[in-house]
Amino acid sequence: MPTQTFLRLPAEKKEKILKAAMQEYARVPSSQVSVKNIVEAAGIPRGSFYAYFDGKDDLGDYLMQEYRDKFYAYIQDIFQKHQGDLFVSMKQFYQALLSQCLADHSNYLKMTFRNLHPGVDGNLFEYQRNHHLQEGVFAKMIGKLVNTDYLRLEQESDLDNIIELCIMLIRNQLAKAMRCNLDYDTACRQFSDKVEILKRGMQSTS
């Protein structure tokens, strides 16, 4: 989270810094984001940046928090609507995220997914508290929402692994949709086809 020094800045100055940051995060993968580019675009000294944030990861997490809160709200509402059906809910969640990306006129969210790299941006759906990453929070939340009666679980770790596969599929397919400029219907169809493959192997037949 940003420091109190940043939070006390005039609204116009905060907006200028965040706009510069969003432009940089929309330009390249998070691992390649340059603090130098951000401070030059925002017109602030480099030292001031570190008075406002612990570093670029701290800033990136702050930028994503608003979207992440929406993601969490989406997934909870969707699972409740579909009585915990993992496969139906994941399709609906993907469609909601895809709609957000395609409607993102600032291109920040769109490019964030487009620039995802496996193993680099794996914590997109996670969040930080007191500067410490809370790993697995998103997956654990989903685990509490899933109706396991729909699934064929043979050992304790199966549910965690199924959810991990679903999250990876969402991330990868959104990245593909943004990189390949897929239209909404095509992107949804490709995602649905892959979910159906997972469903055939994971869904309970009883």
N, C-alpha and C positions, 0 to 999 in steps of 0.2 A: 504494500500500500504506500501511497505517497506520504511524504512528511507533512507535518503541520505547516511548515514554511510554504510548501506548495499550496496547500489547501487555503492558506490565508491570502494568496495572491489575488489581485483584481480579476474578475471573471474574464475580461478581455485577454489578459496575458495568459491565463490558464488555457483558454480556448486556442490561442495561437500556438502554444507549446504542444497541446494534444493534437491539433491539426497537423503540425509538422511531423509528429510521431506517427500518426496514422498513415500519412503519405509514405513514410519510410518503411513501415511494416507492410504496407500494400505493395511495395516495390520489390522486396526480396524476402526469402525465407528468414525466419526469426534469428537463425544462427548467423546470418550475414548482415543484420541490421547495424548501422553505423551511428554511434552517438554523435560523431562529428557532423554528419549530415543533418541530424535532428537539431542540434544547437545552432548550426548555421542557418537553417530554414526558419527557426524560431527567433533568431536574433538575440540569443542569450549567451553568456560566457559558459564555457564547459564546466567550470567550477560550480556555477549555479545549478546546472543539471543535477550534480551529485548532492546538492543541498535539497533538491526536490525528490529525488528517487535514489534508491540504493544502487541502481544500475539499469541497464536496458531491459533485463528480464522483469524487474519490478515494474517498470513502466509498461511493458507489454502485457503483464497480468492485469494491470489497472485498466488498460484499454479494452481488454477482452471481458472484464468482469460484467459489464452491462449485458453483453450478449450471452455470457455464460449463465447469468441469472434467468434469462429468458429460456435458454435451453433446459434448465432444470425445471422451470415451471411447465414448459411444453410437455416434457416426458412424464411428469406426474399426472397432468390432466389427461394425456393420451392413454396411459395405462389404466387409469380409473375408468375412462370411457369404454375401454375394450376388455374390462374384467381381467386384466393382467395377462392377456394373450401376448406373448413376447413377439411373435412374428408379425401379427397385425399391427401392433404398437410400433415396432421398429420401422415398418413401411410408412406409417403416418408421421413418425418423427423425422424420417429422412425427407419426406415431402415438405414438412414445415421448414426444415433447415434449408432445403433447396430453394424454396420460395423466398426466404430471407436473403439468400445469396444473390439470386437473380434480380431482386428488387433493390439491392444495395447500391444506391446512386453514387455513394462516396467511393465504392470499389474496395473499401477496407476489408469487409468480411469476405467478399468475393475473392480477393487476392490472398487473404489469409489461408483459405482452403486451397486455392490454386497452388500456393507455394509450400504446402505441406510436404514434408519428406519423412518417410518411414524411419522411426527411431530418433528423429530430431524433435518433432513437434507432437510427440505422443501424448502430451498432457493438455491438449487443447481444451478438453472438457473438465479438467481439474481446476482447483483454485488454491490460493495461498492464504494462510492465516498467520499473522505475526511473522511474515517472511519465510514461512516453512511450507513447502508444498504438501498438500494433503492428498497423497497418492491413493488412487482407487476409490475416491469418494463417489464419483459418478457411477461406477460399476456397482458399488455397494448399495447405492440408492436404488438402482434398477433391480438389484437382487431382492430388495424388500417389496418391490411392486409386482414382481413376476408371479403368476399363478403356476406353480410347478406341476399342477395336474395336467397341463398341456404338454409336458416334457417327459422324455424318457431319460431318467437320471439313474446311473448305475453306481456312482460313487460320489462322495461328498464334494469333490472339486469340480464335478461336471457343470454345475450351474455357473460358477465363476468363469470357467473356460468358455462356455457358450456365450455368456454376456460379453466377454473380451472379444470373441470372434465377431459378434454383431457390431460392437463399437468400431473395431478395425474396418469392417466392411463399410460402415457409414462414412468414416473418415476418407477411406480410399476412393469410394465412389463419388463423394462430393469433390474431392481433389480432381478426379478424372473429368467430372462434369464441367468444372471450371476451366481446366486446362484445354479440354477439347471443345469448349463452347457448345456443349450439348443443349438442346432445347429441353423444356420441362418434361414433356411426354417421353422422349427418348431416355432421358436420365432416370426417370421413375421406372420405366419398363426394364432397363438394365439392372437396376437395384432389385426390383421385384423378382426377376428371374433368379438372381443369386440367392435371395432370401428363401425362395421356394426350394432350392437345392439343399440349403441348411435345414429347412423345415422337414424335408423328407428323411433326413438322417437323425433328427433330434426330437421330432414330435412324438408324443405318446400315442400308441395305437389302441390303448384300452379305453 
